[in-house]
Amino acid sequence: MIKAALADADTPLGGEILRLLIHHPDVDIAGLVTPLHKGEDVTSLHHGFIGETPLRFCSEMPKKANAIFYCGDTGPDEQMHARAAAGEVKIFDVSRNTYLNHNSTPAVPAISEIFRKPLVRGASECRILGPLETALMIALFPLARNLMLSAPVEVEAEVSEEVHKDVDVKRANEVAQTLLHGIQQSFTHTVNFKLKNTSSRGRGIRLRTRLHLAMPVNDVKALYDEVYDDHNFTFLSFRSLSTREVEGTNKCLISLLPAGNTELDVEVITDARMRGWAGEAVLAMNLMFGLYEKTGLQLKALNY
């Protein structure tokens, strides 16, 4: 049984991860760490838990925890990195000050569609990226691995006011550029997210980028099928979809939309509270502990 502990459990992210873990069949909650609220009932800060759990916040990380989620602004310290390296714990770093730094720790980027093999083959630490860069990487990975990105990537990102406060455009630009270059060494261009606020309320985000691709859309589809045919959360479409299709789920839906003889719009929708956030962390936990990746994540859509 996984003994999970949440650092900075009082944050909105801590609440979202707890909602996924509380009924996970292979998880016991070992501790909800937030010294400021020591002894307080979890229902005093997070909604949806009345009648679900008697858990209270604590001030110290429990020693029995073997899966630790960092849900605030501060990630793991050197002592915790050492414990992870020794195989005592697995670290899931969702802290928003975390940038990709391959020289600091062996943390694996937690995008299962791209990094599933290292996640299941002994990874002790992973970094959960933001919702923007996570969605874009899943959308462009089949093209990057086939060396098909030949220009700067301009991305229109439609987000609600609710989601806007949780995305970091500068960070997303830098992380996406780093990862795309790592996959396609010839990609030395920039990635530029342009946020567009929508009037709708909700957790869904929509990214759209136009690419110059001189090949039929069916041939492009074959590249995506080759990569995502055996993945449980990413699916392909040929029409623009409503974000209602993904809100409340861990799905990532990619639409391939021809925009002329040599241009293709790649559109992707996800739930920003799941992919690149709480759902990504739980998915990474499933993989790193050898569980079926959909365990605890077979959720219903919020809107219909």
Secondary structure, 3 states (H helix, E strand, C coil): CEEEEEECCCCHHHHHHHHHHCCCCCEEEEEEECHHHCCCEHHHCCCCCCCCCCCEEECCCCCCCCEEEECCCCCCCHHHHHHHHCCCCEEEECCCCCCCCCCCCCCEECCHHHHHHHHHCCCCEEECCCHHHHHHHHHHHHHHCCCCCCCCEEEEEEECHHHHCCCCHHHHHHHHHHHHHHHCCCCCCCEEEEEEECCCCCCEEEEEEEEECCCCHHHHHHHHHHHHCCCCCEEEECCCCCHHHCCCCCCEEEEEEECCCCEEEEEEEEECCCCCCHHHHHHHHHHHCCCCCCCCCCCCCCCC
